[in-house]
Amino acid sequence: MLLIAEVSDTSFAYDRETKFPLYAKSGIKEAWIVNLKEGCVEVHTNPSEHGYDTSVKFRKGMTITPGCFSDVHIPVDEIIGQWEYPISV
């Protein structure tokens, strides 16, 4: 697997502290957390035995280029959308 993405609201701490180190140990090159509370996408790269060595937050107005798909450019606005926290359904 080249990339995994999690959408997090109430599970954010669990995703980042429990799942992501496991993803890194498994060799998944890139892991994203769509952080709904902060309205950003955290991109984690450079997996190691201890987790991901690099983490960058992308906010609205920015564009993400996945490491495994360098010809793809995804605006954060299209991932986050018009959500305002807290999200009401």
VOTIMI-40547 format. One record per residue: residue in one letter; x, y, z of N, C-alpha, C, O in turn. Coordinates in steps of 0.05 Angstrom, whole numbers, plus 32768, in hexadecimal, padded with zeros to 4 digits. Example, Ala and Ser with C-alpha at 12.3 -4.5 7.8 and 13.67 -1.06 7.14 Angstrom:
2
A81087F8E809C80F67FA6809C81087FBE809C811D7FBE80A9
S81017FD3808E81117FEB808F81028001809D810C801780A1
! end
This chain:
89
M80117FE980008000800080008012801980008025801A800F
L800B802C7FEF801C80447FEC8012805B7FFE8022806B8007
L7FF8805D80027FEC807380107FD3806B801F7FC3805B8014
I7FD0807580377FB7807080467FAE808A80517FBE809B8058
A7F93808E80527F8880A7805D7F7380A080717F62808F806D
E7F7380AE80877F5F80AC809C7F5180C7809F7F5E80DC809E
V7F3780C680A27F2780DE80A87F2180DD80C67F1480CB80D0
S7F2B80F180D47F2A80F080F17F1A810880FD7F1D811F80F5
D7F09810181107EFB811581207F01810D813D7F1481178149
T7EF180FC81487EF580F381647F0B80DF81677F1580DB817D
S7F1480D281517F2880BD81527F4480C7814C7F5780B78149
F7F4880E1814B7F6180ED81427F7980E281527F8D80D98147
A7F7880E4816C7F8F80DC817D7F9580BE81797FAC80B68177
Y7F8180AD81777F85809181737F91808C81577FA4807C8155
D7F87809A81437F92809681287FB0809D81277FC0808E811D
R7FB780B581327FD280BE81317FE580AE81437FFB80A7813B
E7FDC80A8815B7FEF809B816F7FEF807D816E800380718176
T7FDA807081647FD9805381637FDB804881477FEC80378141
K7FC9805281367FC98046811B7FE1804E810A7FED803D80FC
F7FE98068810B7FFE807180F98019806480FE8027805D80EB
P8021805F8117803A8050811B80398034810F804D80298105
L802180278110801E800D81048020800E80E6802C7FFD80D9
Y8014802380DA8016802780BD8033802A80B5803C801E80A1
A8042803A80C4805E803F80BE806E802580C0807E801F80AE
K806A801680D580787FFD80D980717FE980C280827FD980BA
S80597FEB80B780517FDA80A1805C7FE38086805A7FD58072
G80697FFA808680778004806E80658014805B806C80198044
I804E801E8065803D802F8055804C804A8052805180578066
K80528052803A80638068803480588083803D806780958046
E803E8086803C803180A080428016809B804F8007808B8046
A801180AB80647FF880A980737FED80C580777FFB80D78080
W7FD380C880727FC680E280757FB180E1808B7FA480CC808E
I7FAF80F6809A7F9980F980AD7F8A811280A47F95812880A4
V7F71810F809D7F5F812580987F55812E80B47F43812180BF
N7F61814380BE7F5B814C80DA7F45816080D87F49817880D3
L7F2D815780DE7F15816880DC7F14817E80F07F0A819480EB
K7F1F817981087F1F818D811D7F3081A581167F2881BC811B
E7F4781A181097F5981B681027F5581C080E57F6081D480DD
G7F4581B180D67F4081B880BA7F5981B680A97F5E81C88099
C7F6881A080AD7F80819D809D7F84817F80967F76816E80A0
V7F98817A80867FA0815F807F7FBD815C80887FCE816B807F
E7FC28149809A7FDE814380A27FE9812D80907FDD8118808E
V7FFF81338084800C811F8072802581158081803781248087
H802680FB8085803C80EE8093804B80DD807F803F80CC8071
T806680E0807E807780D2806B809080C88079809580CE8091
N80A080B9806B80B980AE807580B4809B808C80BC80A180A3
P80A88084808780A28071809C80BB806480A880CF8060809A
S80BA805F80C280D0805280D080C4803F80E480AC803C80E6
E80D5803280F380CC8020810880BC802E811E80AD8022812D
H80C18048812180B580578137809D8069812E80918077813F
G80968068811580818079810A808A808880F1809E807F80E4
Y807D809D80EB808580AD80D4809880C380DD809380D180F0
D80AE80C680CE80C280DA80D580BB80F680CC80C6810A80D7
T80A980F980B980A2811380AE8084811780AF8075810580A9
S807B812F80B8805F813580BA805B815280B28069816480BC
V80498157809F80438172809580258176809680168165808C
K801D818E80A08000819580A07FFA81A68087800881B98082
F7FE6819E80787FDC81AD80617FC181B980687FAF81AA8071
R7FBE81D280647FA681E0806B7F9781E980527FA181E7803C
K7F7E81F280567F6E81FC80407F7E821180307F8D8221803B
G7F7B821080167F8A822180047FA482157FFA7FB1821F7FE8
M7FAC81FE80067FC581F07FFE7FBE81D87FED7FA681D07FEC
T7FD281CD7FE07FCF81B67FCF7FE281A07FD87FF981A67FDF
I7FD881877FD87FE981707FE07FF081607FC77FDE815C7FB6
T800981587FC5801181477FAF801B812D7FBD8030812D7FCA
P800C81177FBA801580FE7FC7803080F57FBC803580F77FA4
G804180EB7FCE805C80E37FC6805B80CD7FB1806D80CC7FA0
C804880BB7FB2804680A57F9F803880AC7F858038809C7F72
F802D80C47F83801F80CD7F6B802680EA7F66801680FC7F6A
S803F80EE7F5D8049810A7F5B803B811A7F46803E81337F45
D802B810E7F35801C811D7F21800081257F2A7FF181327F1B
V7FF9811D7F437FDF81237F4E7FE1813A7F627FF3813A7F73
H7FD0814D7F607FD081657F727FB481687F7D7FA1816D7F6E
I7FB181657F977F9681667FA47F94817E7FB67FA281807FCA
P7F8281917FAF7F7D81A77FC17F71819E7FDB7F5E818E7FDC
V7F7C81A87FF17F7181A1800C7F5481A9800E7F44819B801B
D7F4C81BF80017F3081C780017F1D81B17FF77F0781AF8000
E7F2781A17FE47F16818C7FD97F1481747FEC7F0181657FEB
I7F2881717FFE7F27815C80117F168164802A7F0581558032
I7F1C817C80347F0E8186804C7EF2819080457EE0818C8054
G7EEF819C802D7ED681A780257ECF81C080357EE081CF803D
Q7EB681C480397EAC81DB80477EA581D580657E9781E48071
W7EB081BF806F7EAA81B7808B7EB381CC809E7EC981D7809B
E7EA381D080B27EAB81E180C97EA881CF80E17E9581C080E3
Y7EBA81D180F47EB981C0810B7EAB81CF81227EB181E78125
P7E9A81C381317E9281A7812F7E7F81A281177E7081B48110
I7E81818B810D7E70818380F67E55817C80FF7E52816B8112
S7E41818780F37E25817F80FA7E1A817080E27E1D817780CB
V7E0C815B80E87E00814A80D37DE2814D80D37DD5814080C3
! end
